Every structure is written in C-alpha cells, then in structure tokens.
Amino acid sequence: MRIAILGAGFTGLSAAYQLLKKGHDVTIFEKENSLGGLAVGFSDPNWDWTLERAYHHWFTNDDAILKLAGEINHKVIIKRPSTDIFIKGKTLPFDNALSLLSFPHLPIVDRIRMGMVIFYLKQINNYKKLEGKKAANWIRKWMGEKAFSLIWDPLLSGKFGEYKNQIALTWFWARIKKRTPKLAYPEGGFQMFADHLGAEIKKLGGKILLNTEVKNIEDLKKEYDKIIVTLPSPVFAKIANLPQGYKKRITSIPHLHAQVLILILKKPFMNKTYWLNITDKNFPFLVLAEHTNFMNPKNYGGQHILYIGNYLPQNHPYLKMDADELLKKFDPFLRKINPTYHSSLITHHLFVGPFAQPVVTVDYPKKIPAFKTPLKSIYLANLDMVYPWDRGTNYAVELGRQVASIVSDE
C-alpha cells in the first residue's frame, strides 16, 4: 500500500518505520525543517550534541522507545539525577523514602501518611478502579490537608492552572506509578536520535518531505491508499472535512502550550539538582530542569543549560512576551534560588510547543479519539490518545506501532 503520514514527530516516525518493515510504500509530510515534533532540538557551534527545545528524558521502564533505540543501535545513557523541591525558600531532596521521612515541613505523622499513600498507588496495576475520581479531592482526603496545601496543590496549580480541581486521579496515579529513580537519555540528544531513525526509514525506502505542509487532506487521497494523521486534533480538524459531531468531540479536549525559556550559562545554576519542582505559588514558573546536571556539560562546550518550564493556556500573557521580557519577569525569582546567576549568563532562548499538554479531566476517557476516523482510509494517532499516562516520546512510539498495525492489517 501507498501510505502518507502527516507529521514527523515520534508517532509518525515510529509508524513509518513499522510500515516500511512490512513492505509498504511510505511518505512522511512535515511542515517544519526538522524531524522530532515536540522533541525537536537545536544546536550551537560550540556543542557536540543537540539540545531539545523543551526538557526531555525517558524513564527506565519506557519500554517502547528503549526497544526502538536498541533496534536501530542508538546508544542510551542511564543515570540517577537528583529530583528536588523548592519550598519555603529552600531546595530540599524529594525523590526517595528517606528524603520524604526527613522532610522538615510536615509533622512525622503526615510524612508517614503521604509515604504510605504513594506506596499504595505504586502497587496498583489496574487504574480503572481509580476512574471517576478527582486527584485534588482524593489527595486531600488520603494524604491530608497539610500535605495537599504545601506540596500537591501548588504543583497541580502550576501544571494545570484553572483546571487543577478537575484533573483525574488516574493521571496523578500514572505520574507516581511510572516514575523510576534512574532516567535515560539518547546519546547526542533527541534530535540526533530522531535523525538516526529518519536515516533508517530512508534506508528502508521511505520518503521524508520536510518543509511540506498539508493544508487539505483531500489533496493526498488520489495518490495514497491510506493516510495517518499524527498532528494535534485541532490541526486535524482544520485540514479535514470532518462530521460536526466527531469534530466537536475531538476538539473538546483542552490543551496547554509548553513554554520553555532556556538559559545558557558559564557556571551551574544549581549545585546538583536536575529537576526542581516549585511549590511557591508566587513564582511565575513551574519547574527548573538543569540539563547539564543530568548530561555532561562537556557535550555542550562546557556550558551549563537550564530549562525554565511552564504550561500555559492559549490566551496567557506570557505567550505574548519575547525571551528578554520573560527573563525580566522571571529574574527576581531566579535570584531567590541563585542570586548571582546573571553574571554567568551567556545567552537565552525561548520556545513554545503548541497543544503540548492535554488536560486530563475526570471525563477524559469519553473524549479519547479512536485510531479510525469517520473518513475512509484516514487514521488519527496523536498524544490525546495517551491515557492515563502523561504524554511523551515513549508513548508516541507506542502509538505509532499501534496505528501501523491497524493500517497494515486492514
């Protein structure tokens, strides 16, 4: 079969790779000039590796993408970086049982209670028993008001804003269940990994058309037997003549944009911390991720790289700011963590990933699109289908495999 794939993120690349191995004729259409989708990277003349526009890593149980890396013989680096929490003006460890038990801002009873609840969630394998429950209400009930107010409410608020009280418990469970102490990262960066996979696709006879935007899906129907759309649902709705009921359903899922300000520094911003969750609601950002406290700075010319991350609704004023304006807004808060960082600042970059985070509310399962669309021979595979897990490249690869199997077998 002749198959067109719209989008060269990891869902599209994974689907193409699987379909080509089954002997199909595959062409990928990508409107940008690079592969990788939301994991796309950029480079600097001083760097040996590429860097993602938004922070990325894998857990060591991300089997789909780790298996793919093994298939194409791409080296994966595994380390145990430090995950901490910024609370009451201090950075504290918060990534294991010992750090929880020694956490100074909760009574020992509440620490033990929270640890037992986290352990309970880790033991659950069937998330269905948690469906229909809201994360905020459940956490408040079982971990207690103090733990909720101090830690989980600020994190839910920072991640989901006005939607924080509607978020499904299943999403929270998945965040707890999935996490592994050690993290993984592809050698050279995600862009190099995507380019490596793209090269394997071309070896198998696949075609990749960069800088090629499909504005009307009808334009492809005559030339291709089947079409796989890996674009966000709102984009799919714009390029296809969909039935109104279906269109309304797939576009009813709210999405947040990922906004990431990247600081390139001469010196480390934080001492050892890779991932720092911010629990102070006055801070204008959600997380700091110091990439070079995870991967060796020598891969980036000895420079140090700090991500400042936010998830924002479409109309948020920060999305109208440029990099200088945003840094000026963030600066007083960054100085609370590192008062002298500005003296080592080399440059900064700003990137926005549209539709990066679906908002997983209690009724989310009713909204999840199916792979088959109402349009004949047209299939949809995007991160709105990842449930209850949080979106990421591992699940993008898994989606690609699943849709490839469906398309090939029909």
C-alpha positions as CSV (number, residue, x, y, z in Angstrom):
1,M,0.0,0.0,0.0
2,R,1.0,3.6,-0.5
3,I,0.7,5.3,2.8
4,A,1.0,9.0,3.7
5,I,1.9,10.1,7.2
6,L,1.3,13.7,8.4
7,G,3.8,14.7,11.0
8,A,7.4,13.7,11.6
9,G,7.3,13.5,15.4
10,F,8.0,10.2,17.1
11,T,4.5,8.9,16.4
12,G,4.9,9.5,12.6
13,L,8.5,8.2,12.5
14,S,7.6,5.1,14.5
15,A,4.6,4.3,12.3
16,A,6.7,4.8,9.2
17,Y,9.4,2.5,10.4
18,Q,7.0,-0.3,11.3
19,L,5.1,0.0,8.0
20,L,8.2,0.0,5.9
21,K,9.4,-3.2,7.6
22,K,6.2,-4.7,6.5
23,G,6.9,-3.8,2.9
24,H,4.6,-0.7,2.4
25,D,5.4,2.4,0.5
26,V,5.6,5.3,3.0
27,T,5.9,9.1,2.6
28,I,6.1,11.4,5.6
29,F,5.0,15.0,5.3
30,E,6.4,17.5,7.8
31,K,5.8,21.3,7.7
32,E,8.9,22.1,9.8
33,N,12.5,21.8,8.6
34,S,13.5,19.1,11.2
35,L,12.3,15.7,12.5
36,G,11.2,15.2,16.1
37,G,8.0,17.0,16.7
38,L,7.8,18.3,20.2
39,A,11.2,16.7,20.9
40,V,12.9,18.7,18.2
41,G,16.3,20.1,19.0
42,F,18.7,22.8,18.1
43,S,22.5,23.1,18.0
44,D,25.3,25.5,18.7
45,P,28.7,25.7,17.0
46,N,30.4,25.0,20.4
47,W,28.3,21.9,21.1
48,D,28.9,18.3,20.1
49,W,25.3,17.4,20.9
50,T,21.9,18.8,20.0
51,L,19.6,20.1,22.7
52,E,15.8,19.8,22.9
53,R,13.7,23.0,22.8
54,A,11.9,21.6,25.8
55,Y,13.3,19.3,28.5
56,H,13.1,15.6,27.7
57,H,14.2,12.3,29.3
58,W,13.0,8.7,29.5
59,F,12.2,6.5,32.4
60,T,14.0,3.2,32.5
61,N,10.6,1.5,32.1
62,D,9.8,3.3,28.8
63,D,10.0,0.0,27.0
64,A,8.6,1.1,23.6
65,I,11.2,3.7,22.9
66,L,14.1,1.9,24.6
67,K,13.3,-1.1,22.4
68,L,13.3,1.1,19.3
69,A,16.7,2.6,20.3
70,G,18.0,-0.9,20.6
71,E,16.7,-1.9,17.2
72,I,18.5,0.9,15.4
73,N,21.5,0.5,17.6
74,H,21.4,4.0,19.2
75,K,23.2,4.2,22.5
76,V,21.2,5.2,25.6
77,I,22.8,6.8,28.7
78,I,21.2,5.9,32.1
79,K,21.9,7.9,35.2
80,R,20.3,8.8,38.5
81,P,20.0,12.5,38.7
82,S,18.7,14.5,41.7
83,T,15.0,15.5,41.9
84,D,14.3,18.2,44.5
85,I,11.6,20.5,45.6
86,F,11.8,24.3,46.3
87,I,9.7,25.0,49.3
88,K,9.7,27.9,51.8
89,G,12.8,29.4,50.2
90,K,14.9,26.3,50.2
91,T,15.8,23.4,47.9
92,L,15.2,20.0,49.5
93,P,15.6,16.4,48.2
94,F,12.3,14.8,47.4
95,D,12.9,11.7,45.4
96,N,13.0,8.7,47.8
97,A,11.6,7.4,51.1
98,L,14.5,8.8,53.2
99,S,14.0,12.3,51.8
100,L,10.3,12.1,52.5
101,L,10.8,10.9,56.1
102,S,13.3,13.7,56.8
103,F,11.1,16.4,55.1
104,P,11.0,19.1,57.8
105,H,7.8,21.0,56.8
106,L,5.3,18.3,57.7
107,P,4.7,16.5,61.0
108,I,6.1,13.0,61.1
109,V,2.5,11.5,61.0
110,D,1.8,13.4,57.8
111,R,5.1,12.3,56.3
112,I,4.4,8.6,57.1
113,R,0.8,9.0,55.8
114,M,2.0,10.5,52.5
115,G,4.6,7.8,52.1
116,M,2.0,5.1,52.6
117,V,-0.3,6.6,50.1
118,I,2.5,6.9,47.5
119,F,3.4,3.2,48.2
120,Y,-0.3,2.2,47.8
121,L,-0.5,4.0,44.4
122,K,2.7,2.3,43.2
123,Q,1.2,-1.1,44.0
124,I,-1.9,-0.5,41.9
125,N,-1.8,-2.0,38.4
126,N,-5.4,-1.6,37.3
127,Y,-6.0,2.2,37.1
128,K,-9.7,1.5,36.2
129,K,-10.6,1.4,39.9
130,L,-9.4,5.0,40.2
131,E,-11.5,6.4,37.4
132,G,-14.2,8.9,38.1
133,K,-12.3,10.4,41.0
134,K,-10.6,13.9,41.1
135,A,-7.0,14.0,42.1
136,A,-7.3,17.1,44.3
137,N,-10.1,15.7,46.4
138,W,-8.5,12.3,46.7
139,I,-5.1,13.6,47.7
140,R,-6.6,15.9,50.2
141,K,-8.6,13.1,51.8
142,W,-5.9,10.5,52.0
143,M,-2.6,12.5,52.3
144,G,-4.2,15.2,54.5
145,E,-4.8,18.9,54.1
146,K,-1.3,19.9,55.2
147,A,0.5,17.8,52.6
148,F,-2.0,18.8,49.9
149,S,-1.8,22.5,50.6
150,L,2.0,22.5,50.9
151,I,3.0,20.3,48.0
152,W,0.4,18.9,45.7
153,D,-2.0,21.9,45.4
154,P,0.8,24.2,44.2
155,L,2.1,21.6,41.7
156,L,-1.4,20.9,40.3
157,S,-2.0,24.6,40.1
158,G,1.3,25.3,38.4
159,K,0.8,22.5,35.8
160,F,-3.0,22.9,35.1
161,G,-3.9,26.4,36.3
162,E,-7.7,26.8,36.3
163,Y,-8.2,23.1,35.6
164,K,-6.4,21.9,38.8
165,N,-9.5,20.8,40.6
166,Q,-10.8,18.8,37.6
167,I,-7.7,16.7,37.0
168,A,-8.3,12.9,37.0
169,L,-6.9,10.8,39.8
170,T,-5.8,8.3,37.1
171,W,-3.4,11.0,35.7
172,F,-1.9,11.5,39.2
173,W,-1.6,7.7,39.7
174,A,0.3,7.4,36.4
175,R,2.8,10.1,37.4
176,I,3.5,8.2,40.6
177,K,3.4,4.7,39.1
178,K,5.6,5.5,36.1
179,R,8.5,7.3,37.8
180,T,11.8,5.5,38.1
181,P,14.8,6.6,40.2
182,K,17.1,6.4,37.2
183,L,16.5,8.3,33.9
184,A,17.6,7.6,30.4
185,Y,18.7,9.8,27.5
186,P,19.7,9.1,23.9
187,E,23.4,9.8,23.1
188,G,23.7,13.0,21.1
189,G,20.2,14.3,22.1
190,F,16.7,13.6,20.9
191,Q,17.3,15.4,17.6
192,M,20.2,13.1,16.8
193,F,18.0,10.1,17.8
194,A,15.2,11.3,15.5
195,D,17.6,11.9,12.7
196,H,19.1,8.4,13.2
197,L,15.6,7.0,13.0
198,G,14.9,9.1,9.9
199,A,18.0,7.7,8.3
200,E,16.8,4.1,9.0
201,I,13.5,5.0,7.4
202,K,15.2,6.2,4.3
203,K,17.3,3.0,4.1
204,L,14.1,1.1,4.1
205,G,12.8,3.1,1.1
206,G,10.7,5.7,3.0
207,K,10.5,9.3,1.8
208,I,10.5,12.2,4.2
209,L,9.4,15.6,2.9
210,L,10.4,18.4,5.2
211,N,9.1,22.0,4.8
212,T,6.0,20.5,3.3
213,E,2.7,21.4,5.0
214,V,-0.5,19.6,4.0
215,K,-3.3,22.2,4.2
216,N,-6.1,20.0,2.8
217,I,-6.1,16.3,3.4
218,E,-8.2,15.8,0.2
219,D,-5.0,16.7,-1.8
220,L,-3.5,13.3,-0.8
221,K,-6.4,11.0,-1.4
222,K,-5.8,10.3,-5.0
223,E,-2.1,9.4,-4.6
224,Y,-2.3,7.4,-1.3
225,D,-4.3,4.3,-0.3
226,K,-4.3,5.3,3.4
227,I,-3.4,8.4,5.4
228,I,-2.2,8.6,9.0
229,V,-2.5,11.9,10.8
230,T,-0.3,12.4,13.8
231,L,-1.0,16.1,14.2
232,P,-2.9,17.6,17.2
233,S,-6.6,17.2,16.9
234,P,-7.4,20.9,16.4
235,V,-5.0,20.9,13.5
236,F,-6.6,17.8,12.0
237,A,-10.0,19.5,12.3
238,K,-8.7,22.4,10.2
239,I,-7.3,20.3,7.3
240,A,-10.1,17.7,7.0
241,N,-13.8,17.9,6.3
242,L,-15.0,16.1,9.4
243,P,-18.5,15.4,10.5
244,Q,-19.6,18.1,13.0
245,G,-20.2,15.7,15.9
246,Y,-16.8,14.0,15.6
247,K,-15.1,17.3,15.1
248,K,-16.7,18.7,18.3
249,R,-15.7,15.7,20.3
250,I,-12.0,15.5,19.3
251,T,-11.6,19.3,19.8
252,S,-13.3,19.3,23.2
253,I,-10.1,18.3,25.0
254,P,-8.5,21.4,26.4
255,H,-4.7,21.8,25.7
256,L,-2.0,23.8,27.3
257,H,1.0,25.2,25.5
258,A,4.5,24.4,26.8
259,Q,6.6,27.5,27.2
260,V,10.3,27.0,27.9
261,L,12.9,29.6,28.5
262,I,16.5,28.2,28.2
263,L,19.4,29.8,29.9
264,I,22.9,29.1,28.6
265,L,25.4,29.7,31.4
266,K,29.1,29.6,32.1
267,K,28.6,28.1,35.6
268,P,25.9,25.7,37.0
269,F,22.7,27.4,38.2
270,M,22.0,24.7,40.8
271,N,24.5,22.6,42.7
272,K,23.5,19.0,41.8
273,T,19.8,19.3,41.2
274,Y,18.5,18.2,37.8
275,W,14.8,18.6,38.4
276,L,13.4,21.2,40.8
277,N,9.6,21.4,41.4
278,I,8.5,24.8,42.5
279,T,5.8,24.9,45.2
280,D,5.7,28.6,45.8
281,K,2.6,29.9,44.1
282,N,4.1,33.4,43.8
283,F,6.7,32.1,41.4
284,P,5.9,32.7,37.7
285,F,7.2,29.3,36.6
286,L,6.5,25.6,37.4
287,V,9.9,23.8,37.1
288,L,13.6,24.3,36.7
289,A,15.5,21.5,34.9
290,E,19.2,21.8,34.7
291,H,20.0,19.6,31.8
292,T,23.8,19.6,32.5
293,N,23.2,18.2,36.0
294,F,21.9,15.2,34.1
295,M,24.1,15.1,31.0
296,N,27.8,16.1,31.0
297,P,28.3,19.8,30.1
298,K,31.4,18.8,28.0
299,N,28.8,17.7,25.3
300,Y,27.8,21.4,25.2
301,G,31.2,23.0,25.1
302,G,31.4,23.2,28.9
303,Q,28.4,25.4,29.0
304,H,25.6,24.8,31.5
305,I,21.9,24.6,30.4
306,L,18.9,25.5,32.5
307,Y,15.3,25.0,31.4
308,I,12.6,27.2,32.9
309,G,9.3,25.5,32.2
310,N,5.6,26.5,32.2
311,Y,2.3,25.1,30.8
312,L,0.0,27.9,29.8
313,P,-3.5,28.3,28.3
314,Q,-3.7,29.8,24.8
315,N,-4.5,33.3,26.0
316,H,-1.9,33.6,28.7
317,P,0.0,36.9,28.7
318,Y,3.4,35.2,29.0
319,L,2.8,33.7,25.5
320,K,2.9,37.3,24.1
321,M,6.3,38.0,25.6
322,D,9.7,37.6,23.9
323,A,12.7,36.0,25.6
324,D,14.0,39.2,27.1
325,E,10.7,40.2,28.5
326,L,10.2,36.8,30.0
327,L,13.6,36.7,31.6
328,K,13.0,40.1,33.1
329,K,9.7,38.8,34.6
330,F,11.5,35.6,35.9
331,D,14.7,37.3,37.1
332,P,13.7,38.2,40.7
333,F,12.5,34.7,41.3
334,L,15.6,33.1,39.8
335,R,17.7,35.2,42.0
336,K,16.0,33.7,45.1
337,I,17.5,30.4,44.1
338,N,20.8,31.6,42.7
339,P,21.4,35.3,43.5
340,T,24.5,35.6,41.2
341,Y,23.4,33.6,38.1
342,H,23.2,36.6,35.9
343,S,26.9,37.2,35.9
344,S,27.4,33.8,34.2
345,L,24.6,34.2,31.7
346,I,25.8,33.7,28.1
347,T,22.5,33.8,26.2
348,H,18.9,32.7,26.3
349,H,16.3,31.1,24.0
350,L,12.5,30.9,24.1
351,F,10.4,28.2,22.6
352,V,6.7,27.4,22.7
353,G,5.2,23.9,22.0
354,P,1.5,24.4,21.0
355,F,-1.0,21.8,22.2
356,A,1.8,20.1,24.2
357,Q,-0.3,19.0,27.3
358,P,-3.8,17.6,27.0
359,V,-5.8,18.5,30.2
360,V,-6.8,15.1,31.6
361,T,-10.1,15.7,33.4
362,V,-12.3,13.0,35.0
363,D,-14.4,12.7,31.8
364,Y,-11.3,12.3,29.6
365,P,-11.9,8.7,28.7
366,K,-15.1,9.7,26.9
367,K,-13.2,12.2,24.7
368,I,-10.3,10.0,23.6
369,P,-10.3,9.6,19.8
370,A,-10.1,6.2,18.1
371,F,-7.5,5.4,15.5
372,K,-10.1,5.1,12.8
373,T,-11.8,8.3,11.9
374,P,-15.2,8.7,10.1
375,L,-13.2,9.5,6.9
376,K,-12.5,6.4,4.8
377,S,-8.8,5.2,4.9
378,I,-7.8,8.1,7.2
379,Y,-6.4,7.3,10.7
380,L,-5.6,9.5,13.6
381,A,-2.8,8.9,16.1
382,N,-1.8,11.7,18.5
383,L,-1.0,12.3,22.1
384,D,-4.6,12.9,23.0
385,M,-4.9,9.1,22.9
386,V,-2.3,8.6,25.6
387,Y,-4.2,7.8,28.8
388,P,-3.8,7.7,31.7
389,W,0.0,8.2,31.2
390,D,1.5,11.6,30.7
391,R,2.4,12.4,27.1
392,G,6.0,11.7,26.0
393,T,8.1,10.2,23.2
394,N,7.8,6.7,24.6
395,Y,4.0,6.7,24.2
396,A,4.4,8.5,20.8
397,V,6.4,5.5,19.6
398,E,3.8,3.1,21.1
399,L,1.0,5.0,19.3
400,G,3.0,4.7,16.0
401,R,3.3,1.0,16.4
402,Q,-0.4,0.6,17.2
403,V,-1.7,2.6,14.3
404,A,0.8,0.9,11.9
405,S,-0.5,-2.5,12.9
406,I,-4.1,-1.4,12.4
407,V,-3.4,0.2,9.0
408,S,-1.3,-2.7,7.8
409,D,-3.8,-5.4,8.8
410,E,-6.9,-3.8,7.2
